[in-house]
Amino acid sequence: MGKDKDNDKGNIDVSDAAFLDTAARRYAASQGWAMENDSYPIRPADMHGAEDLHRAIHAVGRGSEPHDEIRRHIMDRAKALGLSAEIPSDWNTDGSLSG
């Protein structure tokens, strides 16, 4: 029998989120760890979440989604991880940049 697509976590425990396969990205999005389009996955703390967060912060400019939306997602995940202090000081709560 084939894998149940609703329960397929793919390679969700790989150390670098850049190497998550399609199933893992879909799973991350279903859990609210990634954006709806499976991008910017930031997993829980025990699954390399802090590393994911730092990489996502530095990758905002590469995203095809509106950058304010990406920053809001990153800020939400940082809050969930207890890492809000890691958010750059020039990021406003609405995702825009100050200055």
HUUR-V962778 format. One record per pair of residues at least 24 apart in sequence whose ideal C-beta (glycine too) atoms are under 7 Angstrom apart, sorted by the first residue. I is the first residue (numbers start at 1). GAP is how many residues later the second one is. Records with the same first field share a line. If there is no record, write none. Layout:
I=GAP / GAP
//
This chain:
12=35
13=34
15=33
17=24 / 26 / 31 / 35 / 38
33=44
35=30 / 38
39=24 / 26
40=30 / 33 / 34
42=32 / 35
45=36
49=32
50=31 / 33
53=24 / 25 / 28 / 30 / 33
54=32
57=31
68=26 / 27 / 28
69=26
71=24
//
